[in-house]
Amino acid sequence: MDKIQNAANYVTDSVKGATHGASKEANKEVAKDSNASLGTRASAGKDALGDKVDEKKSNTSASVNKEAAKH
């Protein structure tokens, strides 16, 4: 039963990691947009950093769950 739960968690965390990665890239583009206001660019830069941290957490958790599902 633990293997099934670990496999499900792996899939969930992988999807979360991909979502955070996409959000990070979108925020990076807004942060680079010279047509956006300084406040918008700063906020997007901050959000991109947060997304990067969340992406790393999700990907690390996915890796742990993947290994646990193998055993």
Predicted model as a PDB file, atoms N, CA, C, CB and O in Angstrom, pLDDT in the B-factor column:
MODEL        1                                                                  
ATOM      1  N   MET A   1       0.818  -1.189   0.000  1.00 81.00           N  
ATOM      2  CA  MET A   1       0.000   0.000   0.000  1.00 81.00           C  
ATOM      3  C   MET A   1       0.868   1.261   0.000  1.00 81.00           C  
ATOM      4  CB  MET A   1      -0.934  -0.007   1.202  1.00 81.00           C  
ATOM      5  O   MET A   1       0.523   2.262  -0.629  1.00 81.00           O  
ATOM      6  N   ASP A   2       2.002   1.200   0.716  1.00 90.00           N  
ATOM      7  CA  ASP A   2       2.899   2.363   0.748  1.00 90.00           C  
ATOM      8  C   ASP A   2       3.466   2.656  -0.636  1.00 90.00           C  
ATOM      9  CB  ASP A   2       4.045   2.131   1.746  1.00 90.00           C  
ATOM     10  O   ASP A   2       3.661   3.819  -0.992  1.00 90.00           O  
ATOM     11  N   LYS A   3       3.732   1.618  -1.417  1.00 92.00           N  
ATOM     12  CA  LYS A   3       4.265   1.823  -2.764  1.00 92.00           C  
ATOM     13  C   LYS A   3       3.273   2.595  -3.630  1.00 92.00           C  
ATOM     14  CB  LYS A   3       4.603   0.474  -3.421  1.00 92.00           C  
ATOM     15  O   LYS A   3       3.658   3.470  -4.405  1.00 92.00           O  
ATOM     16  N   ILE A   4       1.997   2.260  -3.490  1.00 94.00           N  
ATOM     17  CA  ILE A   4       0.970   2.962  -4.269  1.00 94.00           C  
ATOM     18  C   ILE A   4       0.900   4.424  -3.851  1.00 94.00           C  
ATOM     19  CB  ILE A   4      -0.410   2.288  -4.091  1.00 94.00           C  
ATOM     20  O   ILE A   4       0.812   5.315  -4.696  1.00 94.00           O  
ATOM     21  N   GLN A   5       0.940   4.666  -2.545  1.00 96.00           N  
ATOM     22  CA  GLN A   5       0.895   6.044  -2.041  1.00 96.00           C  
ATOM     23  C   GLN A   5       2.123   6.820  -2.492  1.00 96.00           C  
ATOM     24  CB  GLN A   5       0.795   6.059  -0.502  1.00 96.00           C  
ATOM     25  O   GLN A   5       2.014   7.979  -2.892  1.00 96.00           O  
ATOM     26  N   ASN A   6       3.287   6.190  -2.432  1.00 95.00           N  
ATOM     27  CA  ASN A   6       4.516   6.859  -2.877  1.00 95.00           C  
ATOM     28  C   ASN A   6       4.476   7.158  -4.372  1.00 95.00           C  
ATOM     29  CB  ASN A   6       5.741   5.996  -2.550  1.00 95.00           C  
ATOM     30  O   ASN A   6       4.938   8.210  -4.813  1.00 95.00           O  
ATOM     31  N   ALA A   7       3.925   6.235  -5.146  1.00 95.00           N  
ATOM     32  CA  ALA A   7       3.810   6.460  -6.593  1.00 95.00           C  
ATOM     33  C   ALA A   7       2.854   7.620  -6.873  1.00 95.00           C  
ATOM     34  CB  ALA A   7       3.321   5.174  -7.312  1.00 95.00           C  
ATOM     35  O   ALA A   7       3.123   8.456  -7.736  1.00 95.00           O  
ATOM     36  N   ALA A   8       1.745   7.669  -6.147  1.00 96.00           N  
ATOM     37  CA  ALA A   8       0.788   8.770  -6.319  1.00 96.00           C  
ATOM     38  C   ALA A   8       1.414  10.098  -5.916  1.00 96.00           C  
ATOM     39  CB  ALA A   8      -0.487   8.516  -5.492  1.00 96.00           C  
ATOM     40  O   ALA A   8       1.221  11.113  -6.587  1.00 96.00           O  
ATOM     41  N   ASN A   9       2.157  10.087  -4.828  1.00 97.00           N  
ATOM     42  CA  ASN A   9       2.836  11.315  -4.387  1.00 97.00           C  
ATOM     43  C   ASN A   9       3.888  11.758  -5.398  1.00 97.00           C  
ATOM     44  CB  ASN A   9       3.489  11.102  -3.012  1.00 97.00           C  
ATOM     45  O   ASN A   9       4.076  12.954  -5.622  1.00 97.00           O  
ATOM     46  N   TYR A  10       4.567  10.800  -6.002  1.00 97.00           N  
ATOM     47  CA  TYR A  10       5.561  11.113  -7.031  1.00 97.00           C  
ATOM     48  C   TYR A  10       4.911  11.846  -8.201  1.00 97.00           C  
ATOM     49  CB  TYR A  10       6.251   9.827  -7.526  1.00 97.00           C  
ATOM     50  O   TYR A  10       5.426  12.860  -8.671  1.00 97.00           O  
ATOM     51  N   VAL A  11       3.785  11.328  -8.662  1.00 97.00           N  
ATOM     52  CA  VAL A  11       3.079  11.955  -9.781  1.00 97.00           C  
ATOM     53  C   VAL A  11       2.620  13.362  -9.389  1.00 97.00           C  
ATOM     54  CB  VAL A  11       1.866  11.089 -10.218  1.00 97.00           C  
ATOM     55  O   VAL A  11       2.811  14.315 -10.144  1.00 97.00           O  
ATOM     56  N   THR A  12       2.017  13.485  -8.212  1.00 98.00           N  
ATOM     57  CA  THR A  12       1.532  14.787  -7.740  1.00 98.00           C  
ATOM     58  C   THR A  12       2.670  15.791  -7.639  1.00 98.00           C  
ATOM     59  CB  THR A  12       0.841  14.642  -6.379  1.00 98.00           C  
ATOM     60  O   THR A  12       2.549  16.922  -8.110  1.00 98.00           O  
ATOM     61  N   ASP A  13       3.770  15.381  -7.027  1.00 97.00           N  
ATOM     62  CA  ASP A  13       4.904  16.289  -6.863  1.00 97.00           C  
ATOM     63  C   ASP A  13       5.548  16.640  -8.200  1.00 97.00           C  
ATOM     64  CB  ASP A  13       5.942  15.670  -5.938  1.00 97.00           C  
ATOM     65  O   ASP A  13       6.025  17.760  -8.384  1.00 97.00           O  
ATOM     66  N   SER A  14       5.564  15.696  -9.126  1.00 98.00           N  
ATOM     67  CA  SER A  14       6.116  15.978 -10.453  1.00 98.00           C  
ATOM     68  C   SER A  14       5.282  17.032 -11.180  1.00 98.00           C  
ATOM     69  CB  SER A  14       6.187  14.690 -11.290  1.00 98.00           C  
ATOM     70  O   SER A  14       5.823  17.931 -11.823  1.00 98.00           O  
ATOM     71  N   VAL A  15       3.970  16.910 -11.069  1.00 98.00           N  
ATOM     72  CA  VAL A  15       3.076  17.886 -11.699  1.00 98.00           C  
ATOM     73  C   VAL A  15       3.249  19.259 -11.044  1.00 98.00           C  
ATOM     74  CB  VAL A  15       1.598  17.421 -11.598  1.00 98.00           C  
ATOM     75  O   VAL A  15       3.308  20.280 -11.729  1.00 98.00           O  
ATOM     76  N   LYS A  16       3.330  19.270  -9.717  1.00 98.00           N  
ATOM     77  CA  LYS A  16       3.544  20.539  -9.005  1.00 98.00           C  
ATOM     78  C   LYS A  16       4.858  21.179  -9.441  1.00 98.00           C  
ATOM     79  CB  LYS A  16       3.544  20.315  -7.473  1.00 98.00           C  
ATOM     80  O   LYS A  16       4.915  22.387  -9.672  1.00 98.00           O  
ATOM     81  N   GLY A  17       5.906  20.377  -9.553  1.00 98.00           N  
ATOM     82  CA  GLY A  17       7.207  20.899  -9.974  1.00 98.00           C  
ATOM     83  C   GLY A  17       7.140  21.515 -11.356  1.00 98.00           C  
ATOM     84  O   GLY A  17       7.710  22.579 -11.598  1.00 98.00           O  
ATOM     85  N   ALA A  18       6.439  20.842 -12.267  1.00 98.00           N  
ATOM     86  CA  ALA A  18       6.298  21.371 -13.631  1.00 98.00           C  
ATOM     87  C   ALA A  18       5.487  22.663 -13.637  1.00 98.00           C  
ATOM     88  CB  ALA A  18       5.631  20.328 -14.545  1.00 98.00           C  
ATOM     89  O   ALA A  18       5.797  23.593 -14.382  1.00 98.00           O  
ATOM     90  N   THR A  19       4.456  22.719 -12.811  1.00 98.00           N  
ATOM     91  CA  THR A  19       3.619  23.923 -12.725  1.00 98.00           C  
ATOM     92  C   THR A  19       4.424  25.097 -12.182  1.00 98.00           C  
ATOM     93  CB  THR A  19       2.387  23.667 -11.831  1.00 98.00           C  
ATOM     94  O   THR A  19       4.361  26.206 -12.713  1.00 98.00           O  
ATOM     95  N   HIS A  20       5.176  24.842 -11.128  1.00 98.00           N  
ATOM     96  CA  HIS A  20       6.018  25.911 -10.571  1.00 98.00           C  
ATOM     97  C   HIS A  20       7.081  26.360 -11.568  1.00 98.00           C  
ATOM     98  CB  HIS A  20       6.688  25.442  -9.273  1.00 98.00           C  
ATOM     99  O   HIS A  20       7.406  27.545 -11.647  1.00 98.00           O  
ATOM    100  N   GLY A  21       7.613  25.422 -12.318  1.00 98.00           N  
ATOM    101  CA  GLY A  21       8.611  25.763 -13.332  1.00 98.00           C  
ATOM    102  C   GLY A  21       8.039  26.652 -14.421  1.00 98.00           C  
ATOM    103  O   GLY A  21       8.685  27.604 -14.859  1.00 98.00           O  
ATOM    104  N   ALA A  22       6.828  26.339 -14.857  1.00 98.00           N  
ATOM    105  CA  ALA A  22       6.172  27.160 -15.884  1.00 98.00           C  
ATOM    106  C   ALA A  22       5.863  28.552 -15.353  1.00 98.00           C  
ATOM    107  CB  ALA A  22       4.880  26.485 -16.371  1.00 98.00           C  
ATOM    108  O   ALA A  22       6.039  29.547 -16.056  1.00 98.00           O  
ATOM    109  N   SER A  23       5.405  28.615 -14.119  1.00 98.00           N  
ATOM    110  CA  SER A  23       5.092  29.897 -13.501  1.00 98.00           C  
ATOM    111  C   SER A  23       6.366  30.733 -13.336  1.00 98.00           C  
ATOM    112  CB  SER A  23       4.403  29.684 -12.135  1.00 98.00           C  
ATOM    113  O   SER A  23       6.363  31.946 -13.549  1.00 98.00           O  
ATOM    114  N   LYS A  24       7.449  30.060 -12.955  1.00 98.00           N  
ATOM    115  CA  LYS A  24       8.734  30.748 -12.805  1.00 98.00           C  
ATOM    116  C   LYS A  24       9.164  31.392 -14.119  1.00 98.00           C  
ATOM    117  CB  LYS A  24       9.816  29.768 -12.321  1.00 98.00           C  
ATOM    118  O   LYS A  24       9.585  32.549 -14.148  1.00 98.00           O  
ATOM    119  N   GLU A  25       9.053  30.639 -15.192  1.00 98.00           N  
ATOM    120  CA  GLU A  25       9.458  31.158 -16.506  1.00 98.00           C  
ATOM    121  C   GLU A  25       8.571  32.332 -16.939  1.00 98.00           C  
ATOM    122  CB  GLU A  25       9.400  30.038 -17.563  1.00 98.00           C  
ATOM    123  O   GLU A  25       9.063  33.315 -17.492  1.00 98.00           O  
ATOM    124  N   ALA A  26       7.275  32.222 -16.687  1.00 98.00           N  
ATOM    125  CA  ALA A  26       6.361  33.321 -17.028  1.00 98.00           C  
ATOM    126  C   ALA A  26       6.702  34.570 -16.231  1.00 98.00           C  
ATOM    127  CB  ALA A  26       4.899  32.914 -16.769  1.00 98.00           C  
ATOM    128  O   ALA A  26       6.709  35.675 -16.774  1.00 98.00           O  
ATOM    129  N   ASN A  27       6.982  34.399 -14.955  1.00 98.00           N  
ATOM    130  CA  ASN A  27       7.339  35.542 -14.117  1.00 98.00           C  
ATOM    131  C   ASN A  27       8.675  36.156 -14.534  1.00 98.00           C  
ATOM    132  CB  ASN A  27       7.396  35.121 -12.653  1.00 98.00           C  
ATOM    133  O   ASN A  27       8.850  37.373 -14.467  1.00 98.00           O  
ATOM    134  N   LYS A  28       9.603  35.324 -14.959  1.00 98.00           N  
ATOM    135  CA  LYS A  28      10.883  35.845 -15.438  1.00 98.00           C  
ATOM    136  C   LYS A  28      10.683  36.727 -16.668  1.00 98.00           C  
ATOM    137  CB  LYS A  28      11.845  34.691 -15.763  1.00 98.00           C  
ATOM    138  O   LYS A  28      11.326  37.767 -16.809  1.00 98.00           O  
ATOM    139  N   GLU A  29       9.791  36.304 -17.547  1.00 98.00           N  
ATOM    140  CA  GLU A  29       9.523  37.104 -18.745  1.00 98.00           C  
ATOM    141  C   GLU A  29       8.897  38.452 -18.389  1.00 98.00           C  
ATOM    142  CB  GLU A  29       8.601  36.337 -19.700  1.00 98.00           C  
ATOM    143  O   GLU A  29       9.247  39.474 -18.980  1.00 98.00           O  
ATOM    144  N   VAL A  30       7.975  38.459 -17.427  1.00 98.00           N  
ATOM    145  CA  VAL A  30       7.366  39.723 -16.983  1.00 98.00           C  
ATOM    146  C   VAL A  30       8.434  40.607 -16.351  1.00 98.00           C  
ATOM    147  CB  VAL A  30       6.207  39.462 -15.972  1.00 98.00           C  
ATOM    148  O   VAL A  30       8.454  41.816 -16.579  1.00 98.00           O  
ATOM    149  N   ALA A  31       9.313  40.014 -15.564  1.00 98.00           N  
ATOM    150  CA  ALA A  31      10.366  40.783 -14.900  1.00 98.00           C  
ATOM    151  C   ALA A  31      11.315  41.431 -15.910  1.00 98.00           C  
ATOM    152  CB  ALA A  31      11.154  39.883 -13.949  1.00 98.00           C  
ATOM    153  O   ALA A  31      11.888  42.486 -15.634  1.00 98.00           O  
ATOM    154  N   LYS A  32      11.481  40.812 -17.063  1.00 97.00           N  
ATOM    155  CA  LYS A  32      12.372  41.348 -18.103  1.00 97.00           C  
ATOM    156  C   LYS A  32      11.677  42.346 -19.024  1.00 97.00           C  
ATOM    157  CB  LYS A  32      12.936  40.213 -18.932  1.00 97.00           C  
ATOM    158  O   LYS A  32      12.341  43.044 -19.791  1.00 97.00           O  
ATOM    159  N   ASP A  33      10.343  42.423 -18.958  1.00 98.00           N  
ATOM    160  CA  ASP A  33       9.562  43.260 -19.874  1.00 98.00           C  
ATOM    161  C   ASP A  33       9.742  44.739 -19.555  1.00 98.00           C  
ATOM    162  CB  ASP A  33       8.077  42.886 -19.805  1.00 98.00           C  
ATOM    163  O   ASP A  33       9.266  45.218 -18.526  1.00 98.00           O  
ATOM    164  N   SER A  34      10.421  45.455 -20.428  1.00 97.00           N  
ATOM    165  CA  SER A  34      10.682  46.877 -20.185  1.00 97.00           C  
ATOM    166  C   SER A  34       9.425  47.723 -20.308  1.00 97.00           C  
ATOM    167  CB  SER A  34      11.733  47.387 -21.152  1.00 97.00           C  
ATOM    168  O   SER A  34       9.424  48.879 -19.885  1.00 97.00           O  
ATOM    169  N   ASN A  35       8.361  47.181 -20.873  1.00 98.00           N  
ATOM    170  CA  ASN A  35       7.098  47.911 -20.969  1.00 98.00           C  
ATOM    171  C   ASN A  35       6.273  47.828 -19.690  1.00 98.00           C  
ATOM    172  CB  ASN A  35       6.287  47.382 -22.127  1.00 98.00           C  
ATOM    173  O   ASN A  35       5.336  48.606 -19.514  1.00 98.00           O  
ATOM    174  N   ALA A  36       6.603  46.904 -18.797  1.00 97.00           N  
ATOM    175  CA  ALA A  36       5.888  46.752 -17.532  1.00 97.00           C  
ATOM    176  C   ALA A  36       6.423  47.772 -16.530  1.00 97.00           C  
ATOM    177  CB  ALA A  36       6.034  45.303 -16.978  1.00 97.00           C  
ATOM    178  O   ALA A  36       7.569  48.212 -16.621  1.00 97.00           O  
ATOM    179  N   SER A  37       5.576  48.137 -15.579  1.00 98.00           N  
ATOM    180  CA  SER A  37       6.004  49.101 -14.560  1.00 98.00           C  
ATOM    181  C   SER A  37       7.067  48.473 -13.662  1.00 98.00           C  
ATOM    182  CB  SER A  37       4.794  49.580 -13.712  1.00 98.00           C  
ATOM    183  O   SER A  37       7.202  47.252 -13.591  1.00 98.00           O  
ATOM    184  N   LEU A  38       7.807  49.323 -12.988  1.00 98.00           N  
ATOM    185  CA  LEU A  38       8.869  48.855 -12.098  1.00 98.00           C  
ATOM    186  C   LEU A  38       8.291  47.964 -10.993  1.00 98.00           C  
ATOM    187  CB  LEU A  38       9.624  50.055 -11.480  1.00 98.00           C  
ATOM    188  O   LEU A  38       8.875  46.937 -10.648  1.00 98.00           O  
ATOM    189  N   GLY A  39       7.142  48.363 -10.445  1.00 98.00           N  
ATOM    190  CA  GLY A  39       6.504  47.566  -9.396  1.00 98.00           C  
ATOM    191  C   GLY A  39       6.094  46.193  -9.894  1.00 98.00           C  
ATOM    192  O   GLY A  39       6.273  45.193  -9.199  1.00 98.00           O  
ATOM    193  N   THR A  40       5.549  46.147 -11.088  1.00 98.00           N  
ATOM    194  CA  THR A  40       5.134  44.868 -11.684  1.00 98.00           C  
ATOM    195  C   THR A  40       6.346  43.984 -11.932  1.00 98.00           C  
ATOM    196  CB  THR A  40       4.365  45.100 -13.005  1.00 98.00           C  
ATOM    197  O   THR A  40       6.313  42.782 -11.667  1.00 98.00           O  
ATOM    198  N   ARG A  41       7.401  44.576 -12.434  1.00 98.00           N  
ATOM    199  CA  ARG A  41       8.617  43.814 -12.714  1.00 98.00           C  
ATOM    200  C   ARG A  41       9.242  43.283 -11.428  1.00 98.00           C  
ATOM    201  CB  ARG A  41       9.627  44.682 -13.468  1.00 98.00           C  
ATOM    202  O   ARG A  41       9.691  42.138 -11.378  1.00 98.00           O  
ATOM    203  N   ALA A  42       9.270  44.112 -10.395  1.00 98.00           N  
ATOM    204  CA  ALA A  42       9.844  43.688  -9.114  1.00 98.00           C  
ATOM    205  C   ALA A  42       9.016  42.556  -8.506  1.00 98.00           C  
ATOM    206  CB  ALA A  42       9.922  44.880  -8.132  1.00 98.00           C  
ATOM    207  O   ALA A  42       9.561  41.577  -7.997  1.00 98.00           O  
ATOM    208  N   SER A  43       7.702  42.705  -8.568  1.00 98.00           N  
ATOM    209  CA  SER A  43       6.816  41.672  -8.028  1.00 98.00           C  
ATOM    210  C   SER A  43       6.991  40.357  -8.785  1.00 98.00           C  
ATOM    211  CB  SER A  43       5.347  42.131  -8.096  1.00 98.00           C  
ATOM    212  O   SER A  43       7.022  39.287  -8.177  1.00 98.00           O  
ATOM    213  N   ALA A  44       7.104  40.437 -10.101  1.00 98.00           N  
ATOM    214  CA  ALA A  44       7.302  39.232 -10.912  1.00 98.00           C  
ATOM    215  C   ALA A  44       8.644  38.578 -10.595  1.00 98.00           C  
ATOM    216  CB  ALA A  44       7.220  39.573 -12.411  1.00 98.00           C  
ATOM    217  O   ALA A  44       8.748  37.352 -10.561  1.00 98.00           O  
ATOM    218  N   GLY A  45       9.658  39.389 -10.365  1.00 98.00           N  
ATOM    219  CA  GLY A  45      10.966  38.842  -9.999  1.00 98.00           C  
ATOM    220  C   GLY A  45      10.910  38.105  -8.674  1.00 98.00           C  
ATOM    221  O   GLY A  45      11.477  37.022  -8.530  1.00 98.00           O  
ATOM    222  N   LYS A  46      10.223  38.699  -7.709  1.00 98.00           N  
ATOM    223  CA  LYS A  46      10.056  38.071  -6.396  1.00 98.00           C  
ATOM    224  C   LYS A  46       9.267  36.768  -6.541  1.00 98.00           C  
ATOM    225  CB  LYS A  46       9.338  39.037  -5.410  1.00 98.00           C  
ATOM    226  O   LYS A  46       9.621  35.750  -5.945  1.00 98.00           O  
ATOM    227  N   ASP A  47       8.205  36.809  -7.330  1.00 98.00           N  
ATOM    228  CA  ASP A  47       7.385  35.613  -7.537  1.00 98.00           C  
ATOM    229  C   ASP A  47       8.183  34.509  -8.244  1.00 98.00           C  
ATOM    230  CB  ASP A  47       6.128  35.964  -8.357  1.00 98.00           C  
ATOM    231  O   ASP A  47       8.010  33.328  -7.945  1.00 98.00           O  
ATOM    232  N   ALA A  48       9.047  34.893  -9.171  1.00 98.00           N  
ATOM    233  CA  ALA A  48       9.881  33.911  -9.869  1.00 98.00           C  
ATOM    234  C   ALA A  48      10.807  33.205  -8.890  1.00 98.00           C  
ATOM    235  CB  ALA A  48      10.701  34.587 -10.984  1.00 98.00           C  
ATOM    236  O   ALA A  48      11.018  31.996  -8.992  1.00 98.00           O  
ATOM    237  N   LEU A  49      11.361  33.956  -7.940  1.00 98.00           N  
ATOM    238  CA  LEU A  49      12.226  33.338  -6.932  1.00 98.00           C  
ATOM    239  C   LEU A  49      11.445  32.356  -6.066  1.00 98.00           C  
ATOM    240  CB  LEU A  49      12.874  34.414  -6.050  1.00 98.00           C  
ATOM    241  O   LEU A  49      11.922  31.261  -5.766  1.00 98.00           O  
ATOM    242  N   GLY A  50      10.237  32.759  -5.668  1.00 98.00           N  
ATOM    243  CA  GLY A  50       9.396  31.863  -4.879  1.00 98.00           C  
ATOM    244  C   GLY A  50       9.038  30.605  -5.643  1.00 98.00           C  
ATOM    245  O   GLY A  50       9.032  29.508  -5.085  1.00 98.00           O  
ATOM    246  N   ASP A  51       8.739  30.769  -6.928  1.00 98.00           N  
ATOM    247  CA  ASP A  51       8.415  29.616  -7.766  1.00 98.00           C  
ATOM    248  C   ASP A  51       9.612  28.681  -7.902  1.00 98.00           C  
ATOM    249  CB  ASP A  51       7.948  30.076  -9.149  1.00 98.00           C  
ATOM    250  O   ASP A  51       9.459  27.460  -7.942  1.00 98.00           O  
ATOM    251  N   LYS A  52      10.798  29.264  -7.973  1.00 98.00           N  
ATOM    252  CA  LYS A  52      12.008  28.440  -8.096  1.00 98.00           C  
ATOM    253  C   LYS A  52      12.192  27.583  -6.844  1.00 98.00           C  
ATOM    254  CB  LYS A  52      13.258  29.331  -8.327  1.00 98.00           C  
ATOM    255  O   LYS A  52      12.532  26.403  -6.936  1.00 98.00           O  
ATOM    256  N   VAL A  53      11.966  28.180  -5.683  1.00 98.00           N  
ATOM    257  CA  VAL A  53      12.075  27.436  -4.421  1.00 98.00           C  
ATOM    258  C   VAL A  53      11.026  26.324  -4.377  1.00 98.00           C  
ATOM    259  CB  VAL A  53      11.906  28.390  -3.202  1.00 98.00           C  
ATOM    260  O   VAL A  53      11.334  25.185  -4.025  1.00 98.00           O  
ATOM    261  N   ASP A  54       9.785  26.663  -4.738  1.00 98.00           N  
ATOM    262  CA  ASP A  54       8.709  25.673  -4.727  1.00 98.00           C  
ATOM    263  C   ASP A  54       8.965  24.556  -5.743  1.00 98.00           C  
ATOM    264  CB  ASP A  54       7.367  26.350  -5.019  1.00 98.00           C  
ATOM    265  O   ASP A  54       8.670  23.391  -5.477  1.00 98.00           O  
ATOM    266  N   GLU A  55       9.513  24.917  -6.901  1.00 98.00           N  
ATOM    267  CA  GLU A  55       9.848  23.926  -7.918  1.00 98.00           C  
ATOM    268  C   GLU A  55      10.885  22.945  -7.377  1.00 98.00           C  
ATOM    269  CB  GLU A  55      10.372  24.614  -9.195  1.00 98.00           C  
ATOM    270  O   GLU A  55      10.753  21.733  -7.546  1.00 98.00           O  
ATOM    271  N   LYS A  56      11.906  23.474  -6.731  1.00 98.00           N  
ATOM    272  CA  LYS A  56      12.971  22.640  -6.164  1.00 98.00           C  
ATOM    273  C   LYS A  56      12.413  21.699  -5.094  1.00 98.00           C  
ATOM    274  CB  LYS A  56      14.088  23.523  -5.566  1.00 98.00           C  
ATOM    275  O   LYS A  56      12.758  20.518  -5.061  1.00 98.00           O  
ATOM    276  N   LYS A  57      11.552  22.225  -4.220  1.00 98.00           N  
ATOM    277  CA  LYS A  57      10.950  21.397  -3.174  1.00 98.00           C  
ATOM    278  C   LYS A  57      10.133  20.264  -3.777  1.00 98.00           C  
ATOM    279  CB  LYS A  57      10.068  22.249  -2.257  1.00 98.00           C  
ATOM    280  O   LYS A  57      10.251  19.110  -3.366  1.00 98.00           O  
ATOM    281  N   SER A  58       9.309  20.603  -4.751  1.00 98.00           N  
ATOM    282  CA  SER A  58       8.449  19.593  -5.377  1.00 98.00           C  
ATOM    283  C   SER A  58       9.266  18.531  -6.096  1.00 98.00           C  
ATOM    284  CB  SER A  58       7.483  20.253  -6.357  1.00 98.00           C  
ATOM    285  O   SER A  58       8.968  17.341  -5.999  1.00 98.00           O  
ATOM    286  N   ASN A  59      10.289  18.958  -6.813  1.00 98.00           N  
ATOM    287  CA  ASN A  59      11.121  18.002  -7.547  1.00 98.00           C  
ATOM    288  C   ASN A  59      11.903  17.103  -6.596  1.00 98.00           C  
ATOM    289  CB  ASN A  59      12.085  18.740  -8.477  1.00 98.00           C  
ATOM    290  O   ASN A  59      12.081  15.915  -6.867  1.00 98.00           O  
ATOM    291  N   THR A  60      12.370  17.665  -5.481  1.00 98.00           N  
ATOM    292  CA  THR A  60      13.086  16.862  -4.489  1.00 98.00           C  
ATOM    293  C   THR A  60      12.145  15.839  -3.866  1.00 98.00           C  
ATOM    294  CB  THR A  60      13.701  17.764  -3.395  1.00 98.00           C  
ATOM    295  O   THR A  60      12.502  14.671  -3.712  1.00 98.00           O  
ATOM    296  N   SER A  61      10.949  16.280  -3.512  1.00 98.00           N  
ATOM    297  CA  SER A  61       9.955  15.373  -2.938  1.00 98.00           C  
ATOM    298  C   SER A  61       9.576  14.286  -3.927  1.00 98.00           C  
ATOM    299  CB  SER A  61       8.708  16.146  -2.507  1.00 98.00           C  
ATOM    300  O   SER A  61       9.412  13.127  -3.544  1.00 98.00           O  
ATOM    301  N   ALA A  62       9.436  14.646  -5.197  1.00 97.00           N  
ATOM    302  CA  ALA A  62       9.112  13.659  -6.228  1.00 97.00           C  
ATOM    303  C   ALA A  62      10.204  12.599  -6.319  1.00 97.00           C  
ATOM    304  CB  ALA A  62       8.922  14.344  -7.594  1.00 97.00           C  
ATOM    305  O   ALA A  62       9.913  11.410  -6.441  1.00 97.00           O  
ATOM    306  N   SER A  63      11.451  13.031  -6.260  1.00 97.00           N  
ATOM    307  CA  SER A  63      12.567  12.079  -6.331  1.00 97.00           C  
ATOM    308  C   SER A  63      12.556  11.114  -5.147  1.00 97.00           C  
ATOM    309  CB  SER A  63      13.904  12.829  -6.378  1.00 97.00           C  
ATOM    310  O   SER A  63      12.791   9.917  -5.306  1.00 97.00           O  
ATOM    311  N   VAL A  64      12.281  11.648  -3.968  1.00 97.00           N  
ATOM    312  CA  VAL A  64      12.231  10.811  -2.769  1.00 97.00           C  
ATOM    313  C   VAL A  64      11.099   9.793  -2.892  1.00 97.00           C  
ATOM    314  CB  VAL A  64      12.044  11.681  -1.499  1.00 97.00           C  
ATOM    315  O   VAL A  64      11.278   8.612  -2.597  1.00 97.00           O  
ATOM    316  N   ASN A  65       9.936  10.266  -3.329  1.00 96.00           N  
ATOM    317  CA  ASN A  65       8.793   9.362  -3.483  1.00 96.00           C  
ATOM    318  C   ASN A  65       9.020   8.318  -4.574  1.00 96.00           C  
ATOM    319  CB  ASN A  65       7.540  10.161  -3.797  1.00 96.00           C  
ATOM    320  O   ASN A  65       8.565   7.181  -4.455  1.00 96.00           O  
ATOM    321  N   LYS A  66       9.716   8.701  -5.620  1.00 95.00           N  
ATOM    322  CA  LYS A  66      10.017   7.754  -6.699  1.00 95.00           C  
ATOM    323  C   LYS A  66      10.903   6.623  -6.175  1.00 95.00           C  
ATOM    324  CB  LYS A  66      10.709   8.477  -7.885  1.00 95.00           C  
ATOM    325  O   LYS A  66      10.664   5.447  -6.450  1.00 95.00           O  
ATOM    326  N   GLU A  67      11.923   7.004  -5.421  1.00 95.00           N  
ATOM    327  CA  GLU A  67      12.819   5.981  -4.854  1.00 95.00           C  
ATOM    328  C   GLU A  67      12.093   5.095  -3.861  1.00 95.00           C  
ATOM    329  CB  GLU A  67      14.021   6.637  -4.173  1.00 95.00           C  
ATOM    330  O   GLU A  67      12.309   3.884  -3.827  1.00 95.00           O  
ATOM    331  N   ALA A  68      11.224   5.702  -3.045  1.00 93.00           N  
ATOM    332  CA  ALA A  68      10.482   4.923  -2.045  1.00 93.00           C  
ATOM    333  C   ALA A  68       9.518   3.953  -2.729  1.00 93.00           C  
ATOM    334  CB  ALA A  68       9.705   5.862  -1.090  1.00 93.00           C  
ATOM    335  O   ALA A  68       9.282   2.857  -2.220  1.00 93.00           O  
ATOM    336  N   ALA A  69       8.973   4.337  -3.855  1.00 92.00           N  
ATOM    337  CA  ALA A  69       8.037   3.462  -4.572  1.00 92.00           C  
ATOM    338  C   ALA A  69       8.740   2.259  -5.187  1.00 92.00           C  
ATOM    339  CB  ALA A  69       7.315   4.245  -5.660  1.00 92.00           C  
ATOM    340  O   ALA A  69       8.104   1.238  -5.448  1.00 92.00           O  
ATOM    341  N   LYS A  70      10.031   2.369  -5.420  1.00 88.00           N  
ATOM    342  CA  LYS A  70      10.802   1.263  -6.012  1.00 88.00           C  
ATOM    343  C   LYS A  70      11.060   0.147  -5.021  1.00 88.00           C  
ATOM    344  CB  LYS A  70      12.124   1.773  -6.548  1.00 88.00           C  
ATOM    345  O   LYS A  70      11.251  -1.005  -5.410  1.00 88.00           O  
ATOM    346  N   HIS A  71      11.067   0.486  -3.739  1.00 80.00           N  
ATOM    347  CA  HIS A  71      11.474  -0.510  -2.722  1.00 80.00           C  
ATOM    348  C   HIS A  71      10.325  -1.104  -1.981  1.00 80.00           C  
ATOM    349  CB  HIS A  71      12.406   0.102  -1.738  1.00 80.00           C  
ATOM    350  O   HIS A  71      10.523  -1.947  -1.106  1.00 80.00           O  
TER     351      HIS A  71                                                      
ENDMDL                                                                          
END                                                                             
